[in-house]
């Protein structure tokens, strides 16, 4: 799996989980959704995100 595919999978899953948690558990889980969104916007401009380094260390390829 490529890094870009893994980032989309992980961020999409994290957003879905945080929305469900904010609905069923506590509304403060919306902050996790906000953090993920800000990180995706930042990575669109810089072409780098912290998850990319983590995945490269785990053997994912570009």
MDTraj code that builds the backbone (N, CA, C; nanometers):
import mdtraj as md
import numpy as np

residues = "UNK UNK UNK UNK UNK UNK UNK UNK UNK UNK UNK UNK UNK UNK UNK UNK UNK UNK UNK UNK UNK UNK UNK UNK UNK UNK UNK UNK UNK UNK UNK UNK UNK UNK UNK UNK UNK UNK UNK UNK UNK UNK UNK UNK UNK UNK UNK UNK UNK UNK UNK UNK UNK UNK UNK UNK UNK UNK UNK UNK UNK UNK".split()
xyz = np.array([
    [0.0843, -0.1164, 0.0000],
    [0.0000, 0.0000, 0.0000],
    [0.0896, 0.1237, 0.0000],
    [0.0528, 0.2227, -0.0773],
    [0.1282, 0.3469, -0.0835],
    [0.0963, 0.4357, 0.0371],
    [0.1889, 0.5260, 0.0654],
    [0.1716, 0.6163, 0.1793],
    [0.0456, 0.7005, 0.1629],
    [0.0216, 0.7536, 0.0447],
    [-0.0957, 0.8398, 0.0243],
    [-0.2254, 0.7635, 0.0491],
    [-0.2300, 0.6379, 0.0065],
    [-0.3492, 0.5564, 0.0314],
    [-0.3666, 0.5290, 0.1809],
    [-0.2560, 0.5015, 0.2493],
    [-0.2623, 0.4742, 0.3934],
    [-0.3056, 0.5985, 0.4709],
    [-0.2564, 0.7160, 0.4302],
    [-0.2961, 0.8401, 0.4976],
    [-0.4451, 0.8646, 0.4797],
    [-0.4963, 0.8441, 0.3599],
    [-0.6397, 0.8621, 0.3367],
    [-0.7215, 0.7629, 0.4185],
    [-0.6765, 0.6391, 0.4254],
    [-0.7475, 0.5365, 0.5024],
    [-0.7480, 0.5694, 0.6515],
    [-0.6324, 0.6049, 0.7045],
    [-0.6219, 0.6338, 0.8477],
    [-0.6980, 0.7603, 0.8841],
    [-0.6826, 0.8665, 0.8056],
    [-0.7516, 0.9916, 0.8403],
    [-0.9029, 0.9780, 0.8228],
    [-0.9466, 0.9097, 0.7204],
    [-1.0904, 0.8872, 0.7034],
    [-1.1489, 0.8042, 0.8147],
    [-1.0773, 0.7022, 0.8565],
    [-1.1231, 0.6195, 0.9688],
    [-1.1254, 0.6991, 1.0988],
    [-1.0227, 0.7804, 1.1209],
    [-1.0164, 0.8597, 1.2433],
    [-1.1278, 0.9637, 1.2486],
    [-1.1594, 1.0261, 1.1356],
    [-1.2697, 1.1228, 1.1322],
    [-1.4022, 1.0525, 1.1600],
    [-1.4238, 0.9385, 1.0977],
    [-1.5477, 0.8640, 1.1201],
    [-1.5620, 0.8233, 1.2663],
    [-1.4554, 0.7715, 1.3241],
    [-1.4593, 0.7295, 1.4648],
    [-1.4827, 0.8492, 1.5560],
    [-1.4164, 0.9619, 1.5294],
    [-1.4333, 1.0777, 1.6172],
    [-1.5733, 1.1370, 1.6064],
    [-1.6331, 1.1336, 1.4887],
    [-1.7711, 1.1811, 1.4755],
    [-1.8661, 1.0900, 1.5530],
    [-1.8459, 0.9596, 1.5418],
    [-1.9305, 0.8664, 1.6173],
    [-1.9110, 0.8841, 1.7683],
    [-1.7870, 0.9022, 1.8118],
    [-1.7609, 0.9235, 1.9537],
    [-1.8227, 1.0544, 2.0030],
    [-1.8170, 1.1578, 1.9206],
    [-1.8761, 1.2848, 1.9636],
    [-2.0276, 1.2765, 1.9701],
    [-2.0871, 1.1920, 1.8897],
    [-2.2326, 1.1766, 1.8922],
    [-2.2776, 1.0888, 2.0088],
    [-2.2067, 0.9781, 2.0310],
    [-2.2505, 0.8810, 2.1307],
    [-2.1866, 0.8972, 2.2685],
    [-2.0671, 0.9575, 2.2771],
    [-1.9960, 0.9621, 2.4044],
    [-1.9918, 1.1044, 2.4618],
    [-1.9184, 1.1924, 2.3924],
    [-1.9044, 1.3292, 2.4429],
    [-1.8714, 1.4225, 2.3270],
    [-1.9249, 1.5430, 2.3325],
    [-1.9077, 1.6369, 2.2212],
    [-1.7637, 1.6869, 2.2055],
    [-1.6798, 1.6694, 2.3055],
    [-1.5414, 1.7155, 2.2947],
    [-1.4595, 1.6336, 2.1943],
    [-1.5102, 1.5207, 2.1508],
    [-1.4396, 1.4435, 2.0483],
    [-1.4402, 1.5148, 1.9137],
    [-1.5192, 1.6205, 1.9003],
    [-1.5172, 1.7017, 1.7785],
    [-1.3825, 1.7716, 1.7618],
    [-1.3127, 1.7922, 1.8714],
    [-1.1795, 1.8523, 1.8639],
    [-1.0821, 1.7621, 1.7887],
    [-1.0982, 1.6315, 1.8004],
    [-1.0154, 1.5383, 1.7248],
    [-1.0429, 1.5531, 1.5756],
    [-1.1697, 1.5671, 1.5387],
    [-1.2057, 1.5886, 1.3990],
    [-1.1452, 1.7182, 1.3480],
    [-1.1506, 1.8235, 1.4290],
    [-1.0916, 1.9520, 1.3921],
    [-0.9404, 1.9393, 1.3724],
    [-0.8731, 1.8690, 1.4630],
    [-0.7287, 1.8494, 1.4521],
    [-0.6921, 1.7765, 1.3229],
    [-0.7667, 1.6742, 1.2884],
    [-0.7389, 1.5989, 1.1663],
    [-0.7603, 1.6869, 1.0438],
    [-0.8665, 1.7655, 1.0448],
    [-0.8931, 1.8557, 0.9324],
    [-0.7842, 1.9596, 0.9152],
    [-0.7394, 2.0194, 1.0248],
    [-0.6318, 2.1187, 1.0177],
    [-0.5033, 2.0542, 0.9677],
    [-0.4749, 1.9331, 1.0120],
    [-0.3554, 1.8625, 0.9680],
    [-0.3621, 1.8315, 0.8179],
    [-0.4790, 1.7961, 0.7671],
    [-0.4922, 1.7689, 0.6241],
    [-0.4743, 1.8956, 0.5407],
    [-0.5269, 2.0083, 0.5887],
    [-0.5079, 2.1354, 0.5182],
    [-0.3597, 2.1729, 0.5184],
    [-0.2948, 2.1591, 0.6341],
    [-0.1521, 2.1900, 0.6436],
    [-0.0708, 2.1023, 0.5494],
    [-0.1037, 1.9747, 0.5417],
    [-0.0275, 1.8839, 0.4553],
    [-0.0522, 1.9125, 0.3074],
    [-0.1655, 1.9702, 0.2730],
    [-0.1907, 2.0072, 0.1337],
    [-0.0971, 2.1191, 0.0892],
    [-0.0638, 2.2090, 0.1812],
    [0.0253, 2.3197, 0.1473],
    [0.1727, 2.2824, 0.1570],
    [0.2088, 2.2011, 0.2548],
    [0.3501, 2.1709, 0.2763],
    [0.3941, 2.0397, 0.2128],
    [0.2984, 1.9570, 0.1702],
    [0.3279, 1.8241, 0.1128],
    [0.3954, 1.7317, 0.2137],
    [0.3708, 1.7540, 0.3439],
    [0.4257, 1.6713, 0.4500],
    [0.3291, 1.6687, 0.5668],
    [0.3176, 1.5536, 0.6293],
    [0.2410, 1.5435, 0.7531],
    [0.3135, 1.4457, 0.8458],
    [0.2924, 1.4572, 0.9763],
    [0.3643, 1.3706, 1.0708],
    [0.3384, 1.2215, 1.0467],
    [0.2194, 1.1879, 1.0012],
    [0.1870, 1.0475, 0.9756],
    [0.2742, 0.9899, 0.8643],
    [0.3165, 1.0754, 0.7704],
    [0.4000, 1.0302, 0.6599],
    [0.5330, 0.9751, 0.7108],
    [0.5949, 1.0442, 0.8047],
    [0.7224, 0.9966, 0.8614],
    [0.7031, 0.8654, 0.9360],
    [0.5949, 0.8566, 1.0113],
    [0.5644, 0.7348, 1.0854],
    [0.5471, 0.6165, 0.9900],
    [0.4732, 0.6363, 0.8809],
    [0.4492, 0.5272, 0.7867],
    [0.5749, 0.4878, 0.7114],
    [0.6601, 0.5847, 0.6790],
    [0.7875, 0.5515, 0.6120],
    [0.8748, 0.4645, 0.7022],
    [0.8749, 0.4942, 0.8320],
    [0.9523, 0.4122, 0.9266],
    [0.8959, 0.2705, 0.9373],
    [0.7694, 0.2540, 0.9046],
    [0.7051, 0.1222, 0.9112],
    [0.7133, 0.0461, 0.7801],
    [0.7788, 0.1043, 0.6774],
    [0.8041, 0.0323, 0.5536],
    [0.7097, 0.0613, 0.4386],
    [0.6246, 0.1617, 0.4513],
    [0.5384, 0.1987, 0.3398],
    [0.6195, 0.2734, 0.2360],
    [0.5782, 0.2642, 0.1105],
    [0.6519, 0.3273, 0.0027],
    [0.5734, 0.4438, -0.0549],
    [0.6454, 0.5318, -0.1232],
    [0.5822, 0.6454, -0.1906],
    [0.5191, 0.5937, -0.3156],
])
top = md.Topology()
chain = top.add_chain()
for i, resn in enumerate(residues, 1):
    res = top.add_residue(resn, chain, resSeq=i)
    for name in ("N", "CA", "C"):
        top.add_atom(name, md.element.get_by_symbol(name[0]), res)
traj = md.Trajectory(xyz[None], top)
